[in-house]
């Protein structure tokens, strides 16, 4: 293991190979795919088994993240995926988990140079959010203050609408992605983990535009309720779904043949999988439009 400064506690230590987005989400995606294979929309001609990883954290900080990931996976992620209509209580583990995800997404985009073209004021907001989130994770603050954490649980859409792309349910129910989003005024980190979206506010001048999504520091509930989010978020989700659809429809003939072969070899597993449920939701809404030119398995 390489040695260096831990990105979180900033102490010199042996560094662990840390995931930007939690490993359990990719494991779930593989196991519920029906064939055990994943494809990244950035490189659709390559199979992948995992997400981005870097030597970022010392063993102690890695364990700190792991505890909260275990709580989120066991108490919310997997139970909600199986039965979304229930009430799921949470305690302080959720604010810590969401903050850890938002912090990692922010560090990825900052440390990898993706924000170099931003003006100084925006960079200063990023630095402030990063410092506060780090303090929350290290136990120096009880809550992130204005740099709020929000979680939006998702499920399938059943109402047909021309406003949605034909793979929208597969995106909402199963996609794993990260991004940093910047509008005319707002800046926030975006992490898509299956049926959950986690947002970290770097700058939000109108937080009241978001209703029902804020993660509270001590306790709360994830439950069926009316969620209110800016209309631009729906457009963003639709655009992301379309990007994945186009990327996976562009795979080569050779890879398309591999996809088809894997599908046929695992058709019994696929028929009962979460991937099948998501695809069926799109077929119910869009019929044949739900399929790409490469067929059902590439969509």
C-alpha distance (Angstrom), angle and dihedral (degrees) to the residues before:
residue distance angle dihedral
X1 . . .
X2 3.81 . .
X3 3.78 120.5 .
X4 3.78 124.9 -131.2
X5 3.78 145.4 111.3
X6 3.78 114.1 -42.1
X7 3.81 107.2 -121.9
X8 3.81 91.3 -136.1
X9 3.82 110.0 38.6
X10 3.83 92.6 21.2
X11 3.81 93.3 -137.1
X12 3.79 124.3 137.2
X13 3.79 108.3 -104.0
X14 3.77 147.3 130.3
X15 3.79 104.9 -72.7
X16 3.79 125.4 -131.1
X17 3.79 124.2 -141.4
X18 3.81 99.2 -105.5
X19 3.79 130.2 -167.4
X20 3.80 118.9 -127.0
X21 3.80 89.9 -150.1
X22 3.82 115.8 29.1
X23 3.78 118.2 -84.7
X24 3.82 93.2 -134.6
X25 3.82 90.2 67.8
X26 3.81 92.4 57.6
X27 3.79 91.0 43.6
X28 3.82 89.4 53.4
X29 3.80 91.2 47.3
X30 3.80 91.8 52.9
X31 3.78 95.5 44.2
X32 3.82 93.7 47.1
X33 3.80 96.0 43.7
X34 3.78 95.5 86.1
X35 3.81 93.5 -127.0
X36 3.82 105.4 45.8
X37 3.81 95.1 -119.8
X38 3.80 132.1 115.9
X39 3.79 132.7 -164.5
X40 3.78 126.8 -158.9
X41 3.80 113.4 -136.7
X42 3.82 89.1 -139.4
X43 3.81 90.4 59.4
X44 3.80 105.4 19.2
X45 3.81 93.6 168.9
X46 3.80 91.5 65.1
X47 3.76 127.9 71.1
X48 3.78 115.5 -133.9
X49 3.79 134.1 -167.4
X50 3.78 102.8 -167.7
X51 3.80 147.9 16.2
X52 3.79 134.9 -105.3
X53 3.81 115.8 -47.7
X54 3.80 131.7 -175.7
X55 3.80 137.9 173.8
X56 3.78 94.0 -106.4
X57 3.80 112.9 127.9
X58 3.78 139.6 53.7
X59 3.81 118.1 -124.6
X60 3.81 92.7 -99.2
X61 3.82 94.4 52.8
X62 3.79 91.6 42.7
X63 3.80 88.4 55.1
X64 3.81 90.0 48.4
X65 3.80 90.1 56.9
X66 3.79 92.4 42.3
X67 3.81 93.7 57.8
X68 3.79 92.8 55.0
X69 3.80 92.4 43.0
X70 3.80 89.4 54.3
X71 3.81 90.3 51.4
X72 3.81 93.3 48.5
X73 3.80 93.5 46.0
X74 3.80 95.4 46.4
X75 3.79 101.3 37.1
X76 3.80 102.3 34.8
X77 3.81 119.6 2.6
X78 3.80 100.5 54.9
X79 3.84 97.7 32.0
X80 3.81 91.9 49.2
X81 3.80 91.9 47.9
X82 3.80 89.3 55.2
X83 3.83 97.4 41.6
X84 3.78 114.5 10.6
X85 3.80 96.9 174.9
X86 3.80 96.1 70.8
X87 3.81 132.2 94.1
X88 3.79 114.9 -104.4
X89 3.83 117.7 -166.5
X90 3.77 120.1 -152.5
X91 3.79 137.6 -172.5
X92 3.80 133.0 -166.4
X93 3.81 92.3 -49.9
X94 3.82 90.5 78.7
X95 3.82 96.6 56.5
X96 3.79 88.8 47.6
X97 3.79 93.3 48.1
X98 3.81 94.2 47.4
X99 3.80 91.6 45.0
X100 3.79 90.9 50.8
X101 3.80 91.3 52.1
X102 3.81 93.4 46.9
X103 3.80 91.2 46.4
X104 3.80 92.3 51.7
X105 3.80 92.8 48.0
X106 3.81 90.4 49.5
X107 3.79 92.9 48.0
X108 3.78 91.3 49.1
X109 3.79 94.1 54.5
X110 3.79 93.3 40.9
X111 3.80 98.5 43.3
X112 3.81 94.6 43.5
X113 3.81 91.4 55.4
X114 3.80 99.1 -111.1
X115 3.81 93.0 131.7
X116 3.80 98.7 50.4
X117 3.81 93.2 110.3
X118 3.81 93.5 53.5
X119 3.79 118.2 109.1
X120 3.84 119.6 -108.2
X121 3.82 94.8 -102.5
X122 3.81 92.4 57.0
X123 3.81 91.8 45.0
X124 3.80 89.4 51.6
X125 3.82 90.1 54.8
X126 3.80 89.6 50.7
X127 3.79 91.3 51.5
X128 3.81 91.7 48.7
X129 3.81 92.9 50.2
X130 3.81 91.8 46.9
X131 3.80 92.1 51.7
X132 3.81 93.9 48.1
X133 3.80 93.6 46.2
X134 3.80 90.0 49.3
X135 3.81 89.8 52.3
X136 3.81 90.7 51.1
X137 3.79 91.1 51.3
X138 3.81 92.2 48.1
X139 3.81 92.3 49.5
X140 3.80 95.4 -110.7
X141 3.82 92.3 117.7
X142 3.78 129.5 34.4
X143 3.82 94.8 -147.8
X144 3.81 138.8 11.5
X145 3.80 95.8 -115.7
X146 3.81 112.5 -156.3
X147 3.80 90.0 -2.5
X148 3.78 89.2 78.3
X149 3.79 128.3 -174.8
X150 3.80 118.8 -133.6
X151 3.79 131.1 -172.9
X152 3.79 125.3 -163.4
X153 3.83 116.9 -168.3
X154 3.79 114.9 -151.1
X155 3.76 138.0 -160.0
X156 3.77 136.8 171.3
X157 3.79 122.7 -57.5
X158 3.77 114.0 -128.8
X159 3.80 102.2 179.6
X160 3.80 112.6 89.8
X161 3.79 112.9 -128.9
X162 3.78 133.7 167.4
X163 3.81 87.1 -139.5
X164 3.81 91.1 75.1
X165 3.79 128.5 71.5
X166 3.84 116.2 -121.2
X167 3.82 95.0 -105.9
X168 3.81 95.9 48.9
X169 3.81 94.9 117.9
X170 3.78 92.9 50.2
X171 3.79 88.5 51.7
X172 3.79 96.3 45.7
X173 3.79 94.8 44.2
X174 3.79 102.6 38.2
X175 3.81 117.3 12.7
X176 3.80 122.1 116.4
X177 3.81 114.6 -158.6
X178 3.77 144.0 142.8
X179 3.79 131.3 -151.5
X180 3.76 144.2 150.8
X181 3.79 111.2 -127.0
X182 3.75 126.8 -155.7
X183 3.79 125.5 -176.0
X184 3.78 132.1 173.1
X185 3.80 89.5 -67.2
X186 3.81 110.4 -6.7
X187 3.81 129.3 81.7
X188 3.79 121.6 -175.2
X189 3.78 141.0 153.9
X190 3.79 117.1 -115.7
X191 3.80 126.1 -152.8
X192 3.79 120.5 175.4
X193 3.82 112.6 -162.6
X194 3.77 109.4 174.7
X195 3.81 106.5 -75.9
X196 3.80 94.1 0.4
X197 3.77 133.3 79.6
X198 3.80 116.4 -162.8
X199 3.79 117.3 -163.6
X200 3.79 127.3 -171.2
X201 3.79 114.5 -161.7
X202 3.80 112.2 -134.6
X203 3.80 91.2 167.3
X204 3.79 125.5 -3.5
X205 3.83 115.2 160.3
X206 3.82 91.5 -175.2
X207 3.82 108.4 40.4
X208 3.81 90.3 161.0
X209 3.82 87.5 74.2
X210 3.81 85.4 77.1
X211 3.80 115.9 69.4
X212 3.79 127.6 -179.9
X213 3.81 95.5 5.9
X214 3.82 105.2 86.5
X215 3.80 116.6 113.9
X216 3.80 111.3 -136.5
X217 3.79 121.4 -141.1
X218 3.81 100.4 -125.5
X219 3.80 110.5 23.0
X220 3.78 145.7 -26.0
X221 3.78 144.4 136.2
X222 3.77 137.2 -91.8
X223 3.77 102.0 -149.9
X224 3.81 143.5 138.0
X225 3.80 106.3 -66.5
X226 3.77 142.0 130.7
X227 3.78 109.8 -75.3
X228 3.80 119.4 -162.6
X229 3.81 119.0 -162.7
X230 3.81 133.1 160.2
X231 3.80 114.1 -79.5
X232 3.80 89.0 -123.0
X233 3.82 90.0 69.1
X234 3.81 91.5 62.3
X235 3.80 90.0 51.1
X236 3.79 89.9 48.7
X237 3.82 92.6 51.8
X238 3.78 90.5 48.8
X239 3.81 91.0 50.9
X240 3.79 91.8 50.0
X241 3.79 91.0 50.4
X242 3.79 90.1 50.6
X243 3.81 91.7 50.2
X244 3.80 90.5 54.6
X245 3.80 91.9 46.3
X246 3.80 92.1 52.5
X247 3.80 93.5 44.5
X248 3.78 95.2 50.5
X249 3.80 91.8 44.0
X250 3.80 88.7 57.5
X251 3.80 97.6 61.7
X252 3.78 117.1 128.7
X253 3.78 124.3 -97.4
X254 3.79 90.2 -108.5
X255 3.79 93.5 53.1
X256 3.80 91.5 43.3
X257 3.80 88.0 56.7
X258 3.82 90.4 51.0
X259 3.79 90.2 50.6
X260 3.79 91.6 50.6
X261 3.80 92.5 47.0
X262 3.81 92.2 49.9
X263 3.79 90.5 47.7
X264 3.80 93.5 52.6
X265 3.81 92.0 45.8
X266 3.80 91.5 53.3
X267 3.78 102.1 32.0
X268 3.81 93.6 125.3
X269 3.81 91.6 53.0
X270 3.78 92.2 45.3
X271 3.79 93.1 52.4
X272 3.79 91.5 65.4
X273 3.79 98.9 34.9
X274 3.79 132.7 109.4
X275 3.80 88.0 -116.3
X276 3.81 88.6 59.5
X277 3.81 91.6 50.4
X278 3.81 91.0 52.2
X279 3.79 92.4 46.7
X280 3.79 91.8 48.3
X281 3.81 89.3 53.6
X282 3.82 89.4 56.3
X283 3.81 92.3 45.6
X284 3.80 90.0 51.6
X285 3.80 89.4 54.1
X286 3.80 102.4 36.7
X287 3.85 108.0 17.3
X288 3.81 110.3 -158.7
X289 3.81 92.4 -2.4
X290 3.79 87.2 73.4
X291 3.81 89.0 73.6
X292 3.78 123.8 79.3
X293 3.79 123.2 -142.4
X294 3.82 86.5 -93.1
X295 3.79 92.7 56.9
X296 3.76 135.1 -111.6
X297 3.78 98.2 -47.0
X298 3.79 97.0 58.7
X299 3.78 95.7 49.3
